[in-house]
């Protein structure tokens, strides 16, 4: 795989052997203005030909045999397989989904974010993977649990581990008290992920909330997190910071295992 594009990747041992994951940054593309430079989203107001070229560059850097399939994200909990998504796109449809899973070697699962948390999941045997788009609404409604359930259906009984990409950090993610109540109603321990902000608002730790949800769902090994899309303006897009902006992509796939 080419390293021409600056990418955020898991560290050694943070995902199973043979599983490949990455999150793009805003660097390395052709978009201009608020979308500079590697915007991968068509719905943000960027020039479509710029987005097409950015996607081509990403696919070329990965050596993709087919275009990467991107779902239409709606902050929900729907999970789709990578193959079903590809088939729908070829038929002219763009399904709504906020998580993509696969148990086919080489099939890329992908979502887009610009403050929301991308969570990569993989069975510990490296034979099934997925990625979820987890903003606070999707997280509270159970998008991670839905993705774990889908992976359990592909590889019953095999434990799962997770890696979190970059999202808005706890120093910048300001929310109203209703967000805390939505999480606290499901798990009183979620209260620890919130601290007072200005004017009666709260600062939420999206990473901590995701870890809590993952661990409650039986995912014991959770890596990543700690970056902030809002404060790292040179590296990441942030919708909260800029409004008009681009989107990063988070991708996961696995290589064939000669032993299987």
ROVO-758654 format. One line per field, with one value per residue: x, y, z of N, C-alpha, C, O, CB in turn. Coordinates in steps of 0.1 Angstrom, whole numbers, padded with zeros to 4 digits. Glycine has a CB too. Layout:
BEGIN
nu (X/...)
nv (Y/...)
nw (Z/...)
cau (X/...)
cav (Y/...)
caw (Z/...)
cu (X/...)
cv (Y/...)
cw (Z/...)
ou (X/...)
ov (Y/...)
ow (Z/...)
cbu (X/...)
cbv (Y/...)
cbw (Z/...)
//
This chain:
BEGIN
nu (0008/0005/0021/0015/-0005/-0011/-0020/-0040/-0034/-0040/-0019/0008/-0005/-0030/-0051/-0063/-0039/-0034/-0056/-0065/-0066/-0075/-0076/-0083/-0068/-0071/-0053/-0036/-0053/-0072/-0092/-0105/-0107/-0130/-0131/-0106/-0082/-0084/-0112/-0137/-0164/-0195/-0217/-0213/-0211/-0188/-0169/-0179/-0161/-0137/-0140/-0143/-0117/-0102/-0112/-0103/-0076/-0073/-0082/-0063/-0040/-0044/-0045/-0069/-0092/-0117/-0141/-0143/-0171/-0195/-0218/-0250/-0251/-0270/-0270/-0280/-0287/-0285/-0270/-0250/-0238/-0206/-0207/-0234/-0238/-0221/-0234/-0259/-0251/-0241/-0265/-0276/-0286/-0282/-0278/-0292/-0271/-0252/-0231/-0208/-0201/-0181/-0173/-0157/-0126/-0106/-0128/-0138/-0148/-0163/-0167/-0177/-0165/-0165/-0160/-0177/-0174/-0154/-0155/-0137/-0141/-0132/-0132/-0113/-0100/-0095/-0112/-0136/-0148/-0156/-0170/-0181/-0201/-0202/-0217/-0231/-0258/-0262/-0245/-0258/-0282/-0274/-0256/-0231/-0235/-0253/-0236/-0217/-0235/-0240/-0215/-0212/-0231/-0218/-0195/-0200/-0196/-0169/-0146/-0144/-0125/-0116/-0109/-0105/-0109/-0101/-0119/-0141/-0128/-0128/-0124/-0136/-0162/-0191/-0222/-0258/-0277/-0295/-0283/-0265/-0285/-0297/-0278/-0273/-0297/-0296/-0272/-0259/-0232/-0223/-0224/-0199/-0186/-0191/-0186/-0189/-0195/-0196/-0221/-0242/-0240/-0225/-0194/-0186/-0172/-0166/-0151/-0148/-0175/-0179/-0161/-0173/-0197/-0188/-0174/-0194/-0208/-0192/-0167/-0136/-0110/-0100/-0087/-0069/-0083/-0081/-0072/-0081/-0105/-0115/-0097/-0073/-0068/-0052/-0049/-0073/-0108/-0135/-0168/-0181/-0164/-0160/-0183/-0191/-0173/-0151/-0150/-0135/-0124/-0129/-0116/-0117/-0105/-0097/-0070/-0067/-0063/-0038/-0038/-0064)
nv (-0012/0022/0050/0076/0094/0113/0095/0083/0057/0024/0014/-0010/-0042/-0032/-0040/-0071/-0094/-0091/-0075/-0044/-0010/0025/0061/0088/0121/0157/0163/0161/0162/0177/0196/0229/0260/0260/0232/0222/0197/0171/0162/0139/0137/0140/0155/0180/0205/0209/0209/0185/0173/0176/0161/0136/0133/0133/0109/0091/0094/0083/0057/0048/0050/0029/0008/-0002/-0024/-0019/0009/0026/0020/0041/0046/0063/0083/0088/0093/0071/0037/0016/-0012/-0024/-0048/-0048/-0059/-0059/-0031/-0023/-0036/-0023/0003/-0001/-0006/0018/0029/0045/0033/0040/0039/0035/0020/-0004/-0038/-0068/-0101/-0109/-0114/-0086/-0069/-0036/-0017/0013/0046/0081/0110/0140/0151/0134/0101/0076/0042/0013/-0021/-0055/-0091/-0112/-0132/-0121/-0124/-0111/-0079/-0044/-0010/0018/0048/0070/0094/0114/0109/0085/0069/0069/0057/0031/0023/0011/-0013/-0025/-0029/-0047/-0068/-0075/-0084/-0105/-0122/-0129/-0141/-0162/-0163/-0155/-0134/-0098/-0069/-0034/-0003/0032/0060/0095/0120/0147/0162/0159/0184/0202/0194/0205/0202/0200/0195/0175/0156/0143/0132/0114/0094/0087/0077/0051/0041/0047/0051/0066/0092/0100/0108/0134/0168/0200/0228/0260/0284/0267/0246/0214/0196/0169/0136/0119/0097/0083/0077/0060/0039/0029/0019/0000/-0018/-0026/-0041/-0063/-0060/-0061/-0052/-0022/0003/0033/0066/0099/0119/0152/0165/0190/0208/0203/0217/0218/0193/0178/0178/0196/0198/0211/0232/0246/0246/0248/0224/0196/0160/0133/0099/0067/0035/-0001/-0033/-0068/-0090/-0120/-0151/-0174/-0197/-0204)
nw (0000/-0008/0007/0001/0009/0039/0067/0095/0116/0132/0160/0165/0172/0179/0164/0150/0135/0100/0096/0083/0088/0086/0090/0070/0066/0063/0044/0012/-0010/-0037/-0033/-0026/-0007/0021/0020/0017/0020/0011/0008/0010/0006/-0011/-0004/0008/-0005/-0019/-0050/-0073/-0091/-0078/-0055/-0067/-0077/-0054/-0041/-0060/-0057/-0031/-0035/-0053/-0038/-0021/-0037/-0048/-0063/-0071/-0070/-0038/-0016/-0003/0023/0027/0053/0083/0110/0123/0132/0114/0099/0072/0049/0033/0007/0000/0000/-0021/-0042/-0042/-0049/-0074/-0087/-0087/-0064/-0032/-0002/0031/0059/0089/0096/0084/0075/0070/0060/0040/0025/0016/0010/0014/0041/0049/0063/0067/0085/0105/0130/0144/0159/0145/0146/0145/0142/0148/0146/0167/0154/0130/0108/0103/0099/0107/0105/0123/0123/0147/0161/0188/0189/0174/0189/0214/0206/0199/0178/0179/0193/0175/0154/0165/0170/0143/0135/0152/0141/0117/0126/0148/0183/0184/0199/0199/0190/0192/0176/0178/0158/0150/0166/0178/0206/0243/0254/0237/0229/0232/0247/0254/0285/0279/0264/0282/0298/0281/0278/0305/0313/0303/0313/0343/0349/0328/0334/0343/0320/0314/0320/0337/0316/0300/0308/0316/0299/0289/0287/0268/0268/0242/0234/0259/0264/0242/0248/0272/0262/0244/0261/0278/0260/0257/0245/0252/0246/0236/0216/0205/0200/0216/0199/0186/0165/0164/0176/0162/0137/0114/0106/0106/0095/0108/0117/0137/0143/0118/0102/0071/0056/0049/0047/0065/0058/0072/0071/0068/0063/0056/0049/0029/0046/0044/0058/0062)
cau (0000/0013/0020/0015/-0014/-0010/-0031/-0040/-0035/-0038/-0005/0010/-0013/-0043/-0061/-0057/-0030/-0041/-0067/-0059/-0075/-0069/-0085/-0077/-0067/-0075/-0042/-0033/-0062/-0073/-0103/-0100/-0115/-0132/-0130/-0092/-0079/-0088/-0126/-0142/-0179/-0202/-0229/-0209/-0210/-0176/-0170/-0180/-0149/-0127/-0143/-0140/-0103/-0098/-0115/-0094/-0062/-0073/-0083/-0050/-0030/-0047/-0045/-0083/-0096/-0130/-0143/-0148/-0185/-0198/-0232/-0256/-0252/-0281/-0269/-0288/-0281/-0285/-0257/-0251/-0226/-0199/-0211/-0247/-0236/-0216/-0245/-0269/-0246/-0241/-0279/-0281/-0291/-0273/-0286/-0289/-0265/-0241/-0221/-0206/-0194/-0178/-0165/-0151/-0113/-0104/-0139/-0135/-0159/-0159/-0177/-0171/-0168/-0159/-0162/-0183/-0163/-0154/-0150/-0133/-0143/-0127/-0131/-0099/-0093/-0093/-0120/-0147/-0145/-0167/-0167/-0193/-0201/-0208/-0220/-0237/-0271/-0260/-0239/-0269/-0292/-0269/-0250/-0220/-0241/-0258/-0224/-0212/-0244/-0238/-0203/-0215/-0238/-0209/-0185/-0206/-0187/-0156/-0145/-0142/-0118/-0120/-0099/-0112/-0102/-0101/-0132/-0141/-0123/-0136/-0122/-0143/-0175/-0201/-0236/-0268/-0279/-0304/-0274/-0261/-0296/-0299/-0268/-0274/-0309/-0292/-0261/-0256/-0218/-0221/-0223/-0185/-0181/-0195/-0182/-0195/-0190/-0200/-0236/-0251/-0237/-0216/-0184/-0188/-0161/-0172/-0143/-0152/-0188/-0178/-0155/-0183/-0207/-0181/-0171/-0207/-0212/-0183/-0155/-0126/-0098/-0104/-0075/-0072/-0088/-0072/-0070/-0093/-0107/-0118/-0085/-0062/-0073/-0043/-0049/-0087/-0120/-0144/-0181/-0184/-0155/-0161/-0196/-0188/-0161/-0150/-0152/-0125/-0129/-0123/-0117/-0111/-0106/-0087/-0064/-0069/-0053/-0034/-0040/-0078)
cav (0000/0035/0060/0090/0102/0112/0087/0079/0042/0018/0010/-0025/-0050/-0026/-0047/-0084/-0095/-0092/-0064/-0031/0001/0038/0072/0099/0134/0166/0166/0153/0162/0189/0205/0242/0267/0253/0218/0219/0194/0157/0160/0126/0137/0147/0163/0192/0217/0209/0206/0170/0168/0176/0149/0124/0131/0129/0095/0084/0093/0074/0043/0045/0048/0016/-0003/-0007/-0030/-0013/0021/0024/0022/0050/0047/0076/0083/0096/0093/0060/0024/0006/-0018/-0030/-0055/-0042/-0065/-0054/-0017/-0023/-0041/-0013/0014/-0004/-0005/0032/0033/0047/0030/0047/0031/0042/0010/-0014/-0049/-0077/-0113/-0113/-0108/-0076/-0060/-0024/-0011/0027/0056/0094/0118/0153/0153/0122/0091/0064/0030/0001/-0034/-0067/-0103/-0114/-0140/-0113/-0129/-0103/-0065/-0034/0003/0025/0062/0072/0107/0111/0103/0071/0062/0067/0048/0018/0019/0002/-0026/-0031/-0034/-0059/-0079/-0079/-0092/-0118/-0130/-0133/-0150/-0165/-0168/-0150/-0121/-0086/-0058/-0021/0008/0044/0071/0108/0127/0159/0158/0163/0199/0210/0188/0211/0196/0203/0185/0164/0146/0135/0124/0103/0083/0083/0068/0038/0036/0057/0054/0075/0105/0103/0112/0147/0178/0213/0238/0274/0287/0255/0235/0204/0190/0154/0128/0109/0085/0076/0071/0048/0028/0024/0011/-0012/-0027/-0032/-0051/-0074/-0057/-0059/-0045/-0009/0011/0045/0078/0109/0131/0161/0171/0204/0216/0200/0223/0216/0179/0172/0185/0197/0205/0221/0243/0254/0245/0243/0217/0183/0148/0123/0086/0057/0023/-0013/-0046/-0078/-0098/-0135/-0159/-0186/-0209/-0208)
caw (0000/-0009/0019/-0004/0017/0053/0073/0109/0116/0145/0163/0165/0181/0182/0157/0147/0123/0087/0095/0079/0091/0085/0088/0062/0072/0053/0036/0001/-0021/-0046/-0029/-0022/0002/0033/0018/0014/0006/0007/0011/0003/0007/-0021/0001/0016/-0013/-0027/-0064/-0075/-0097/-0068/-0047/-0075/-0078/-0040/-0040/-0069/-0051/-0020/-0040/-0060/-0027/-0015/-0047/-0048/-0075/-0074/-0062/-0024/-0015/0009/0025/0031/0068/0088/0125/0128/0137/0104/0095/0059/0045/0022/-0006/-0003/-0003/-0035/-0052/-0043/-0056/-0089/-0092/-0087/-0051/-0021/0010/0044/0069/0096/0099/0073/0080/0060/0063/0027/0023/0006/0009/0022/0049/0050/0067/0067/0097/0106/0145/0150/0162/0137/0155/0137/0150/0141/0154/0170/0144/0117/0097/0100/0103/0105/0110/0126/0124/0160/0167/0201/0187/0170/0200/0224/0201/0198/0166/0182/0197/0163/0146/0172/0167/0129/0134/0159/0131/0107/0132/0161/0194/0183/0206/0191/0196/0186/0175/0176/0151/0155/0168/0186/0220/0255/0257/0227/0225/0241/0245/0263/0295/0274/0259/0293/0303/0271/0281/0319/0314/0299/0321/0353/0348/0317/0340/0344/0307/0312/0331/0335/0306/0302/0306/0318/0290/0294/0279/0267/0263/0232/0235/0271/0262/0233/0256/0281/0254/0239/0272/0282/0249/0257/0238/0262/0241/0229/0214/0198/0207/0221/0190/0186/0152/0166/0179/0153/0124/0102/0103/0105/0093/0120/0114/0148/0142/0106/0095/0058/0056/0042/0056/0064/0057/0080/0063/0074/0055/0060/0039/0030/0055/0037/0067/0063)
cu (0009/0011/0020/0006/-0011/-0022/-0029/-0043/-0034/-0023/-0004/0002/-0027/-0054/-0055/-0048/-0038/-0052/-0060/-0070/-0068/-0080/-0077/-0076/-0072/-0064/-0040/-0043/-0062/-0084/-0097/-0110/-0118/-0131/-0115/-0087/-0084/-0102/-0131/-0157/-0185/-0213/-0226/-0208/-0198/-0179/-0170/-0167/-0137/-0128/-0139/-0125/-0097/-0100/-0106/-0080/-0062/-0073/-0069/-0040/-0032/-0046/-0058/-0086/-0110/-0132/-0148/-0163/-0187/-0213/-0237/-0259/-0262/-0281/-0279/-0281/-0281/-0271/-0259/-0238/-0219/-0204/-0225/-0247/-0231/-0226/-0255/-0264/-0245/-0255/-0284/-0287/-0280/-0280/-0282/-0283/-0254/-0231/-0220/-0197/-0191/-0171/-0158/-0137/-0112/-0116/-0137/-0148/-0155/-0171/-0169/-0175/-0161/-0162/-0168/-0172/-0164/-0148/-0149/-0135/-0138/-0128/-0117/-0092/-0091/-0101/-0133/-0144/-0157/-0162/-0180/-0191/-0209/-0208/-0227/-0250/-0270/-0255/-0250/-0279/-0287/-0262/-0238/-0225/-0247/-0247/-0218/-0222/-0243/-0226/-0205/-0223/-0229/-0199/-0190/-0195/-0173/-0155/-0141/-0134/-0120/-0108/-0107/-0103/-0103/-0116/-0130/-0137/-0131/-0134/-0130/-0158/-0185/-0215/-0245/-0270/-0288/-0295/-0269/-0273/-0299/-0290/-0270/-0287/-0306/-0281/-0257/-0241/-0214/-0219/-0208/-0179/-0185/-0190/-0188/-0188/-0195/-0215/-0245/-0250/-0228/-0206/-0184/-0175/-0166/-0164/-0146/-0165/-0187/-0172/-0165/-0192/-0200/-0178/-0184/-0212/-0202/-0170/-0145/-0114/-0102/-0092/-0079/-0078/-0077/-0069/-0083/-0094/-0109/-0106/-0073/-0066/-0065/-0044/-0063/-0097/-0128/-0157/-0184/-0176/-0158/-0174/-0194/-0174/-0162/-0153/-0140/-0131/-0121/-0126/-0111/-0114/-0096/-0082/-0067/-0058/-0050/-0037/-0055/-0083)
cv (0012/0043/0074/0099/0101/0105/0085/0064/0037/0015/-0005/-0032/-0044/-0032/-0061/-0084/-0097/-0082/-0051/-0020/0015/0049/0083/0112/0144/0169/0156/0153/0175/0199/0218/0249/0260/0238/0213/0208/0180/0154/0148/0126/0145/0157/0176/0205/0218/0205/0191/0165/0167/0164/0137/0122/0127/0114/0087/0083/0083/0060/0039/0042/0034/0005/-0010/-0013/-0024/0000/0018/0028/0030/0050/0061/0076/0092/0096/0082/0048/0013/0001/-0025/-0037/-0047/-0046/-0059/-0039/-0016/-0026/-0030/-0001/0012/-0004/0009/0037/0036/0045/0038/0036/0039/0032/0000/-0025/-0059/-0089/-0118/-0106/-0097/-0066/-0048/-0019/0003/0036/0070/0101/0131/0159/0141/0111/0079/0053/0018/-0011/-0046/-0079/-0106/-0124/-0134/-0117/-0122/-0089/-0056/-0021/0010/0040/0065/0086/0104/0105/0088/0063/0059/0057/0034/0014/0009/-0012/-0033/-0036/-0046/-0071/-0084/-0088/-0105/-0128/-0136/-0143/-0153/-0169/-0163/-0136/-0110/-0076/-0046/-0012/0021/0054/0084/0114/0140/0155/0164/0178/0208/0206/0193/0206/0202/0192/0173/0153/0137/0126/0112/0091/0078/0075/0054/0032/0048/0061/0064/0090/0110/0109/0127/0156/0192/0222/0252/0275/0276/0244/0225/0201/0175/0148/0117/0096/0077/0070/0059/0036/0021/0015/-0001/-0022/-0034/-0043/-0062/-0072/-0052/-0050/-0034/0000/0024/0056/0088/0120/0139/0168/0186/0213/0214/0204/0220/0201/0173/0182/0185/0205/0215/0233/0252/0254/0240/0237/0203/0172/0139/0109/0077/0043/0011/-0024/-0056/-0086/-0113/-0141/-0172/-0199/-0213/-0213)
cw (0000/0003/0014/0003/0031/0059/0088/0109/0130/0147/0163/0176/0185/0175/0153/0135/0111/0085/0093/0081/0090/0086/0080/0070/0061/0043/0024/-0011/-0029/-0043/-0024/-0012/0015/0032/0016/0024/0002/0012/0003/0002/-0004/-0016/0008/0008/-0021/-0041/-0066/-0082/-0088/-0059/-0054/-0076/-0064/-0038/-0048/-0063/-0039/-0025/-0047/-0049/-0021/-0024/-0049/-0062/-0080/-0065/-0047/-0023/-0002/0011/0027/0046/0073/0104/0130/0133/0127/0100/0082/0057/0034/0008/-0010/-0006/-0017/-0045/-0054/-0051/-0071/-0095/-0091/-0074/-0041/-0008/0022/0053/0076/0101/0087/0079/0068/0066/0050/0026/0012/0005/0019/0028/0052/0055/0067/0080/0096/0120/0151/0151/0152/0146/0146/0147/0141/0151/0156/0161/0131/0106/0095/0106/0101/0109/0112/0127/0137/0165/0180/0199/0183/0181/0211/0219/0199/0186/0168/0185/0184/0154/0152/0169/0153/0128/0141/0149/0120/0113/0147/0171/0194/0190/0196/0198/0187/0186/0171/0168/0157/0155/0176/0200/0231/0259/0248/0225/0235/0237/0256/0273/0290/0269/0271/0298/0294/0274/0296/0321/0311/0308/0330/0352/0337/0322/0341/0331/0305/0324/0327/0324/0310/0300/0307/0308/0296/0283/0279/0262/0255/0233/0247/0270/0253/0240/0265/0274/0249/0250/0278/0272/0248/0249/0248/0258/0232/0228/0207/0206/0211/0212/0190/0172/0153/0168/0169/0139/0112/0097/0100/0102/0106/0116/0125/0147/0130/0099/0081/0058/0049/0052/0054/0062/0066/0074/0071/0064/0060/0048/0040/0039/0048/0045/0067/0049)
ou (0018/0000/0023/0009/-0009/-0033/-0018/-0053/-0028/-0015/-0014/0002/-0034/-0066/-0043/-0049/-0048/-0058/-0051/-0081/-0056/-0092/-0065/-0084/-0077/-0066/-0043/-0041/-0053/-0085/-0086/-0121/-0108/-0130/-0113/-0089/-0088/-0105/-0130/-0163/-0180/-0218/-0235/-0205/-0196/-0189/-0160/-0163/-0128/-0118/-0133/-0120/-0088/-0092/-0101/-0074/-0052/-0066/-0065/-0032/-0022/-0047/-0059/-0083/-0113/-0125/-0155/-0167/-0183/-0220/-0229/-0268/-0264/-0291/-0285/-0269/-0278/-0262/-0270/-0227/-0226/-0205/-0227/-0254/-0236/-0227/-0260/-0271/-0247/-0256/-0296/-0293/-0270/-0287/-0271/-0288/-0248/-0222/-0230/-0188/-0197/-0163/-0154/-0136/-0117/-0114/-0135/-0158/-0143/-0182/-0157/-0185/-0152/-0167/-0164/-0161/-0175/-0137/-0158/-0130/-0140/-0125/-0108/-0080/-0086/-0098/-0141/-0138/-0166/-0152/-0189/-0180/-0221/-0198/-0230/-0254/-0277/-0258/-0251/-0285/-0296/-0263/-0236/-0219/-0246/-0249/-0215/-0217/-0243/-0226/-0199/-0221/-0231/-0195/-0185/-0187/-0166/-0163/-0136/-0134/-0125/-0099/-0116/-0092/-0107/-0123/-0119/-0144/-0139/-0142/-0132/-0165/-0188/-0219/-0241/-0266/-0287/-0299/-0269/-0271/-0303/-0294/-0270/-0287/-0313/-0280/-0251/-0237/-0203/-0213/-0205/-0168/-0182/-0189/-0191/-0175/-0198/-0221/-0255/-0257/-0223/-0208/-0183/-0169/-0170/-0170/-0147/-0167/-0194/-0176/-0165/-0196/-0206/-0181/-0184/-0219/-0204/-0163/-0145/-0109/-0107/-0086/-0090/-0078/-0065/-0063/-0093/-0086/-0106/-0105/-0065/-0068/-0070/-0041/-0065/-0096/-0127/-0156/-0189/-0180/-0158/-0176/-0195/-0164/-0172/-0156/-0134/-0143/-0109/-0138/-0102/-0125/-0088/-0089/-0069/-0047/-0059/-0039/-0058/-0094)
ov (0013/0043/0083/0111/0090/0109/0084/0060/0043/0013/-0012/-0027/-0050/-0030/-0062/-0076/-0105/-0081/-0047/-0022/0015/0046/0086/0113/0139/0178/0144/0145/0183/0209/0219/0243/0253/0231/0201/0210/0179/0144/0148/0116/0156/0165/0182/0215/0228/0200/0185/0154/0159/0157/0127/0111/0119/0107/0076/0072/0076/0051/0027/0033/0028/-0007/-0022/-0006/-0025/0002/0008/0038/0026/0053/0070/0069/0104/0099/0084/0049/0002/0009/-0032/-0033/-0040/-0038/-0056/-0034/-0007/-0019/-0027/0005/0020/-0001/0011/0048/0029/0054/0042/0025/0048/0036/-0003/-0023/-0058/-0088/-0130/-0094/-0099/-0055/-0051/-0017/0006/0034/0070/0099/0133/0170/0137/0113/0073/0054/0013/-0011/-0046/-0078/-0104/-0124/-0140/-0114/-0126/-0088/-0059/-0019/0009/0045/0064/0090/0092/0096/0080/0051/0047/0049/0025/0002/0001/-0022/-0045/-0047/-0056/-0082/-0096/-0098/-0115/-0140/-0147/-0153/-0147/-0178/-0166/-0127/-0112/-0074/-0047/-0012/0020/0056/0085/0112/0143/0146/0173/0183/0220/0213/0187/0206/0207/0181/0162/0141/0125/0115/0101/0080/0066/0066/0045/0020/0058/0072/0069/0098/0122/0114/0132/0152/0194/0222/0255/0268/0275/0234/0227/0203/0169/0153/0106/0085/0065/0058/0049/0025/0009/0004/-0012/-0034/-0046/-0052/-0071/-0082/-0041/-0043/-0036/0004/0026/0055/0085/0130/0135/0176/0193/0223/0223/0196/0219/0198/0165/0194/0176/0217/0226/0244/0265/0263/0227/0244/0200/0174/0137/0107/0078/0040/0013/-0025/-0052/-0088/-0117/-0137/-0180/-0209/-0224/-0217)
ow (0008/0009/0021/0004/0036/0057/0093/0104/0139/0138/0162/0187/0192/0178/0154/0126/0111/0075/0100/0077/0092/0083/0083/0080/0051/0034/0025/-0020/-0028/-0049/-0019/-0009/0020/0043/0015/0036/-0010/0019/-0009/-0003/-0007/-0024/0014/0014/-0028/-0045/-0062/-0078/-0089/-0056/-0048/-0075/-0064/-0032/-0044/-0063/-0037/-0020/-0046/-0050/-0015/-0020/-0051/-0072/-0092/-0055/-0045/-0029/0009/0002/0029/0051/0068/0110/0141/0137/0130/0098/0080/0062/0026/-0001/-0021/-0015/-0025/-0055/-0065/-0059/-0079/-0107/-0095/-0074/-0041/-0003/0024/0055/0070/0109/0081/0086/0058/0075/0049/0027/0001/-0001/0031/0021/0056/0051/0066/0086/0088/0121/0162/0144/0152/0151/0139/0158/0129/0163/0147/0161/0121/0094/0086/0117/0093/0116/0104/0131/0137/0172/0183/0207/0189/0183/0216/0227/0196/0182/0160/0180/0183/0148/0145/0167/0150/0121/0137/0150/0115/0107/0156/0168/0203/0186/0185/0210/0176/0194/0162/0172/0169/0146/0180/0206/0229/0267/0250/0219/0245/0225/0266/0271/0296/0269/0270/0302/0298/0274/0298/0330/0316/0311/0326/0356/0337/0316/0340/0332/0294/0335/0316/0324/0321/0291/0300/0309/0307/0271/0290/0252/0260/0232/0247/0274/0256/0239/0266/0278/0250/0248/0281/0276/0239/0248/0253/0266/0221/0239/0202/0219/0209/0216/0195/0168/0144/0162/0168/0130/0101/0086/0091/0105/0114/0113/0122/0150/0131/0090/0079/0061/0044/0064/0042/0065/0069/0071/0078/0058/0069/0038/0051/0038/0046/0039/0072/0048)
cbu (-0009/0009/0032/0011/-0029/-0008/-0032/-0050/-0025/-0046/-0001/0025/-0006/-0042/-0066/-0068/-0020/-0046/-0075/-0055/-0082/-0061/-0089/-0084/-0053/-0080/-0029/-0032/-0076/-0075/-0112/-0098/-0129/-0146/-0138/-0083/-0063/-0078/-0134/-0138/-0184/-0208/-0237/-0196/-0212/-0166/-0159/-0191/-0146/-0127/-0158/-0146/-0096/-0105/-0130/-0093/-0059/-0085/-0094/-0045/-0031/-0061/-0035/-0093/-0097/-0142/-0153/-0140/-0193/-0193/-0235/-0269/-0238/-0294/-0272/-0298/-0288/-0293/-0252/-0254/-0229/-0184/-0211/-0257/-0227/-0204/-0251/-0273/-0232/-0235/-0288/-0290/-0301/-0267/-0284/-0302/-0259/-0247/-0223/-0199/-0202/-0170/-0173/-0160/-0103/-0102/-0152/-0128/-0162/-0154/-0183/-0176/-0163/-0163/-0171/-0194/-0164/-0145/-0161/-0119/-0158/-0113/-0139/-0098/-0102/-0079/-0123/-0160/-0133/-0180/-0158/-0199/-0207/-0202/-0228/-0238/-0279/-0251/-0228/-0275/-0298/-0280/-0245/-0211/-0252/-0266/-0214/-0211/-0259/-0238/-0191/-0223/-0249/-0201/-0171/-0217/-0187/-0151/-0135/-0156/-0102/-0132/-0088/-0117/-0107/-0092/-0142/-0154/-0109/-0133/-0107/-0136/-0175/-0200/-0236/-0281/-0286/-0313/-0262/-0257/-0309/-0297/-0254/-0275/-0320/-0287/-0249/-0259/-0211/-0232/-0230/-0177/-0186/-0211/-0166/-0196/-0194/-0193/-0237/-0265/-0231/-0224/-0170/-0200/-0153/-0172/-0128/-0151/-0198/-0170/-0143/-0190/-0212/-0168/-0164/-0218/-0213/-0190/-0157/-0121/-0089/-0116/-0064/-0080/-0096/-0059/-0067/-0091/-0119/-0128/-0080/-0058/-0075/-0029/-0044/-0090/-0128/-0137/-0192/-0181/-0140/-0151/-0202/-0189/-0156/-0138/-0165/-0116/-0127/-0127/-0111/-0118/-0104/-0093/-0048/-0069/-0060/-0019/-0035/-0086)
cbv (0000/0042/0057/0089/0098/0126/0073/0087/0036/0005/0015/-0028/-0052/-0011/-0040/-0094/-0107/-0105/-0064/-0031/0000/0040/0078/0101/0138/0179/0165/0139/0160/0184/0199/0251/0270/0256/0214/0231/0195/0147/0172/0114/0142/0138/0154/0189/0229/0199/0213/0166/0176/0189/0149/0126/0144/0137/0092/0091/0107/0077/0042/0056/0059/0016/-0013/0003/-0045/-0023/0030/0033/0009/0064/0038/0078/0087/0090/0107/0056/0020/0011/-0028/-0020/-0070/-0044/-0080/-0055/-0010/-0032/-0054/-0008/0018/-0018/-0015/0035/0022/0062/0015/0053/0018/0049/0003/-0007/-0057/-0071/-0124/-0109/-0119/-0081/-0067/-0013/-0019/0032/0054/0102/0110/0164/0165/0116/0087/0066/0027/0002/-0036/-0065/-0115/-0119/-0153/-0114/-0144/-0109/-0060/-0038/0011/0020/0069/0062/0117/0124/0111/0070/0070/0080/0053/0009/0031/0007/-0024/-0020/-0023/-0056/-0074/-0067/-0084/-0116/-0122/-0122/-0143/-0175/-0182/-0150/-0121/-0079/-0061/-0015/0006/0050/0071/0118/0117/0167/0162/0155/0202/0209/0173/0226/0181/0207/0191/0169/0152/0145/0133/0107/0088/0096/0074/0037/0032/0054/0041/0075/0106/0091/0104/0148/0179/0221/0234/0283/0293/0260/0241/0191/0196/0151/0123/0115/0089/0085/0082/0052/0033/0035/0019/-0008/-0020/-0021/-0044/-0086/-0046/-0072/-0055/-0002/0003/0043/0073/0102/0126/0171/0164/0206/0213/0185/0237/0219/0171/0165/0180/0203/0195/0214/0239/0248/0259/0255/0215/0181/0140/0123/0080/0057/0024/-0016/-0043/-0087/-0096/-0141/-0161/-0186/-0206/-0195)
cbw (0012/-0022/0028/-0019/0013/0059/0066/0117/0107/0146/0177/0167/0194/0180/0144/0145/0125/0086/0108/0064/0104/0072/0102/0049/0076/0060/0044/0006/-0015/-0060/-0019/-0034/-0004/0038/0007/0015/0003/0013/0008/0011/0020/-0031/0010/0022/-0004/-0020/-0072/-0083/-0110/-0060/-0042/-0089/-0083/-0029/-0043/-0083/-0046/-0011/-0051/-0069/-0017/-0008/-0044/-0044/-0074/-0071/-0069/-0014/-0015/0006/0038/0023/0074/0083/0131/0117/0150/0092/0106/0048/0041/0023/-0005/0010/0007/-0036/-0047/-0029/-0050/-0090/-0084/-0098/-0045/-0021/0014/0050/0062/0108/0112/0061/0091/0049/0069/0015/0021/-0007/0012/0014/0062/0037/0081/0055/0109/0095/0147/0141/0176/0124/0166/0131/0154/0136/0147/0185/0142/0114/0100/0107/0095/0112/0100/0139/0111/0170/0158/0209/0176/0158/0206/0227/0188/0201/0158/0193/0207/0155/0145/0187/0169/0120/0141/0172/0124/0101/0133/0160/0194/0168/0217/0187/0196/0193/0164/0189/0136/0148/0175/0185/0221/0266/0255/0214/0225/0240/0245/0257/0307/0263/0252/0305/0304/0257/0280/0328/0305/0285/0312/0367/0346/0307/0354/0349/0296/0312/0332/0347/0292/0292/0293/0318/0277/0297/0282/0258/0275/0218/0236/0283/0256/0221/0264/0288/0243/0233/0284/0284/0236/0252/0226/0268/0233/0236/0206/0186/0219/0224/0175/0197/0146/0178/0193/0153/0126/0105/0114/0118/0081/0132/0112/0162/0141/0097/0094/0047/0071/0035/0052/0077/0042/0095/0050/0088/0040/0071/0039/0016/0069/0033/0081/0066)
//
